[in-house]
Amino acid sequence: MEHTAIVWFRNDLRLHDNEALTEAIQKAQRILPVYVFDTRIFQGKTPFGFNKTENFRTKFIIESVIDLRENLRSKGSDLIIRVGLPEEEVFTLAKRVKSSWVYCNRERTSEEVKVQDTLEKNLWKIGQELRYTRGKMLLHTADLPFPVCQVPDVFTNFRKEVEGITPIRQPLDTPNVIPNIVFDKDRGVVPALADFGKSEVICSHIENQKMIGGERQAISQLNYYLFEFRLIDNYKETRNALLGWDFSSKLSVWLSTGCVSPKYVYHKIKEYEQQWGKNDSTYWLYFELLWRDFFRLMGKKYECKIFQQEGMREADISGNTDFLLFNNWKNGTTGVPLIDANMRQLMATGFMSNRGRQNVASFLVKDLNVNWVMGAEYFESMLIDYDPCSNYCNWNYIAGVGNDPREDRYFNILSQSKRYDPHGDFLRYWVPELRDLPDAYIHQPEMMDIGLQVKYNVIIGKNYPNAIINTSKWIS
Ligand SMILES: Cc1cc2nc3c(=O)[nH]c(=O)nc-3n(C[C@H](O)[C@H](O)[C@H](O)COP(=O)(O)OP(=O)(O)OC[C@H]3O[C@@H](n4cnc5c(N)ncnc54)[C@H](O)[C@@H]3O)c2cc1C
């Protein structure tokens, strides 16, 4: 008997190392690839009222879907596109083509689980089955030396238990041909940003010029970072920088949408090491990918807790929901240059460096004493690379409700600013009001007397805000 399988693409918008696609091709004679733009994700709100997905990530996903469709077409297949609820749209298609199975990458976070569970139950009603595959992590859960419920809570312990013991499997090949199905009518069109009520993205900054969705762009950025410019060779030294494109891999945007598989990245790093030799930096890129796996495992282990204010530790934590304070943070008008520069970058581009994220998160939680969930939801809304586990577990970590073994971690924003942007280049780029300040005042404009303020065209409280907290606590 011949079988038809639906491959429901989710955050795995690629043909290489795609377990769902590979397994479907092995089992079925006809394949129907499908992507559904979930209206809850593209038009819904977070509990604190932010758009669930802002225009930056929406644009990136639209581009990724266009690229996926073209790649599927080049293999003799196509991508059926729908806008709506996946549990209904995929179900309708399953009835229409009388498929035997729907294959999809299994998600582990609450909202995504709800969708896949509902679809599964719908399919049972018509005698069909949802078959789950994996593909988000470097490591396979089945290869781990411990069950998920016993994953060590401290990253270093986790790393020591898996490193050198748990193999990182070879990525699966891109299929040469994908068996087609006759499905001529109603293949669906790719929606535009305006269809979700979103404005166009203005690509004035490098982040938006280079962060273009799709598997081909992902592979191209990986090659750029590794083989073309060998930037990986100095990754450990440059990774904490704030301004520019080359200081870190920028792969997160493609990893979070699944345009590139982490196993593929890992094996490319190995290939690079064979060709050019290993060093601390080549190791460190893998080390950071392991953090990503660690947080995904924490999401699996602690489930809904990662989204709650008490966090995975179920800590007794306070935190106000003062929108006045919060909006100063969000709009980059706190009067603290490092915070303002990073938050303006996020608002203008949908991206922020890792060092920036740590500082603004710490400032919101530890200096403004605002409920960390508001910050996490705002990041969810804005970030192109938003990933539920990476985002919420990092926020848990910084808010002190996660798995940071140091309970008193606190970022002195002034020293961070001086250390990671010694000449203020990043500050001047994102806070043009401060452009004329000499290095001596760029990190602390409030230190200038009125004479200097006039001299450098920065009148504190007039054309640059008064700091909303007392910054003298940072001066030792
Ligand atoms: C408060 C906060 C929220 C964050 N939210 C997200 C998020 O929603 N999505 C996301 O992908 N990353 C998130 N991160 C992690 C990190 O900031 C980004 O992955 C990184 O800045 C992306 O830039 P890059 O690809 O150039 O990173 P690189 O420095 O080149 O790192 C390589 C890869 O390793 C992974 N990685 C690096 N650092 C981390 C980390 N701390 N946690 C998890 N994975 C990491 C990413 O996949 C990244 O692409 C968050 C960090 C903080 C502090």
The ligand as an SDF file (V2000), in Angstrom:
LIG
                    3D

 53 58  0  0  0  0  0  0  0  0999 V2000
   18.5090   37.9560   28.8640 C   0  0  0  0  0  0  0  0  0  0  0  0
   18.9780   37.1360   27.6750 C   0  0  0  0  0  0  0  0  0  0  0  0
   18.0650   36.6880   26.7320 C   0  0  0  0  0  0  0  0  0  0  0  0
   18.4880   35.8980   25.6580 C   0  0  0  0  0  0  0  0  0  0  0  0
   17.5540   35.4710   24.7410 N   0  0  0  0  0  0  0  0  0  0  0  0
   17.9420   34.6660   23.7190 C   0  0  0  0  0  0  0  0  0  0  0  0
   17.0050   34.1780   22.7630 C   0  0  0  0  0  0  0  0  0  0  0  0
   15.7960   34.4170   22.8450 O   0  0  0  0  0  0  0  0  0  0  0  0
   17.4880   33.4140   21.7310 N   0  0  0  0  0  0  0  0  0  0  0  0
   18.8020   33.0850   21.6120 C   0  0  0  0  0  0  0  0  0  0  0  0
   19.1750   32.4150   20.6580 O   0  0  0  0  0  0  0  0  0  0  0  0
   19.6960   33.5160   22.5100 N   0  0  0  0  0  0  0  0  0  0  0  0
   19.3240   34.2890   23.5580 C   0  0  0  0  0  0  0  0  0  0  0  0
   20.2550   34.7330   24.4560 N   0  0  0  0  0  0  0  0  0  0  0  0
   21.6370   34.2310   24.3570 C   0  0  0  0  0  0  0  0  0  0  0  0
   22.6170   35.0870   23.5570 C   0  0  0  0  0  0  0  0  0  0  0  0
   22.5680   36.4110   23.9700 O   0  0  0  0  0  0  0  0  0  0  0  0
   22.4240   35.0030   22.0470 C   0  0  0  0  0  0  0  0  0  0  0  0
   22.3220   33.6510   21.6550 O   0  0  0  0  0  0  0  0  0  0  0  0
   23.6050   35.6250   21.3120 C   0  0  0  0  0  0  0  0  0  0  0  0
   23.7510   36.9680   21.6950 O   0  0  0  0  0  0  0  0  0  0  0  0
   23.3780   35.5420   19.8290 C   0  0  0  0  0  0  0  0  0  0  0  0
   24.4460   36.1160   19.1120 O   0  0  0  0  0  0  0  0  0  0  0  0
   25.4480   35.1890   18.2980 P   0  0  0  0  0  0  0  0  0  0  0  0
   24.7240   34.1950   17.4940 O   0  0  0  0  0  0  0  0  0  0  0  0
   26.3940   36.0870   17.5970 O   0  0  0  0  0  0  0  0  0  0  0  0
   26.1660   34.4120   19.4830 O   0  0  0  0  0  0  0  0  0  0  0  0
   27.5770   33.7090   19.5540 P   0  0  0  0  0  0  0  0  0  0  0  0
   28.3370   34.3720   20.6470 O   0  0  0  0  0  0  0  0  0  0  0  0
   28.2270   33.6180   18.2390 O   0  0  0  0  0  0  0  0  0  0  0  0
   27.2210   32.2480   20.0840 O   0  0  0  0  0  0  0  0  0  0  0  0
   27.0070   31.1370   19.2130 C   0  0  0  0  0  0  0  0  0  0  0  0
   25.6770   30.5130   19.5150 C   0  0  0  0  0  0  0  0  0  0  0  0
   25.6590   29.9570   20.8210 O   0  0  0  0  0  0  0  0  0  0  0  0
   24.3680   30.0960   21.4050 C   0  0  0  0  0  0  0  0  0  0  0  0
   24.4720   30.9110   22.6210 N   0  0  0  0  0  0  0  0  0  0  0  0
   25.4160   31.8190   22.9260 C   0  0  0  0  0  0  0  0  0  0  0  0
   25.2050   32.3230   24.1580 N   0  0  0  0  0  0  0  0  0  0  0  0
   24.0990   31.7200   24.6350 C   0  0  0  0  0  0  0  0  0  0  0  0
   23.3620   31.8180   25.8400 C   0  0  0  0  0  0  0  0  0  0  0  0
   23.7130   32.6390   26.8290 N   0  0  0  0  0  0  0  0  0  0  0  0
   22.2420   31.0770   25.9610 N   0  0  0  0  0  0  0  0  0  0  0  0
   21.8410   30.2320   24.9860 C   0  0  0  0  0  0  0  0  0  0  0  0
   22.5180   30.0920   23.8330 N   0  0  0  0  0  0  0  0  0  0  0  0
   23.6160   30.8290   23.6570 C   0  0  0  0  0  0  0  0  0  0  0  0
   23.5030   30.8120   20.3780 C   0  0  0  0  0  0  0  0  0  0  0  0
   22.7850   29.8600   19.6490 O   0  0  0  0  0  0  0  0  0  0  0  0
   24.5260   31.5010   19.4960 C   0  0  0  0  0  0  0  0  0  0  0  0
   24.0830   31.7070   18.1860 O   0  0  0  0  0  0  0  0  0  0  0  0
   19.8460   35.5410   25.5440 C   0  0  0  0  0  0  0  0  0  0  0  0
   20.7660   36.0050   26.4950 C   0  0  0  0  0  0  0  0  0  0  0  0
   20.3320   36.7910   27.5510 C   0  0  0  0  0  0  0  0  0  0  0  0
   21.3490   37.2580   28.5650 C   0  0  0  0  0  0  0  0  0  0  0  0
  1  2  1  0
  2  3  1  0
  2 52  2  0
  3  4  2  0
  4  5  1  0
  4 50  1  0
  5  6  2  0
  6  7  1  0
  6 13  1  0
  7  8  2  0
  7  9  1  0
  9 10  1  0
 10 11  2  0
 10 12  1  0
 12 13  2  0
 13 14  1  0
 14 15  1  0
 14 50  1  0
 15 16  1  0
 16 17  1  0
 16 18  1  0
 18 19  1  0
 18 20  1  0
 20 21  1  0
 20 22  1  0
 22 23  1  0
 23 24  1  0
 24 25  2  0
 24 26  1  0
 24 27  1  0
 27 28  1  0
 28 29  2  0
 28 30  1  0
 28 31  1  0
 31 32  1  0
 32 33  1  0
 33 34  1  0
 33 48  1  0
 34 35  1  0
 35 36  1  0
 35 46  1  0
 36 37  1  0
 36 45  1  0
 37 38  2  0
 38 39  1  0
 39 40  1  0
 39 45  2  0
 40 41  1  0
 40 42  2  0
 42 43  1  0
 43 44  2  0
 44 45  1  0
 46 47  1  0
 46 48  1  0
 48 49  1  0
 50 51  2  0
 51 52  1  0
 52 53  1  0
M  END
$$$$
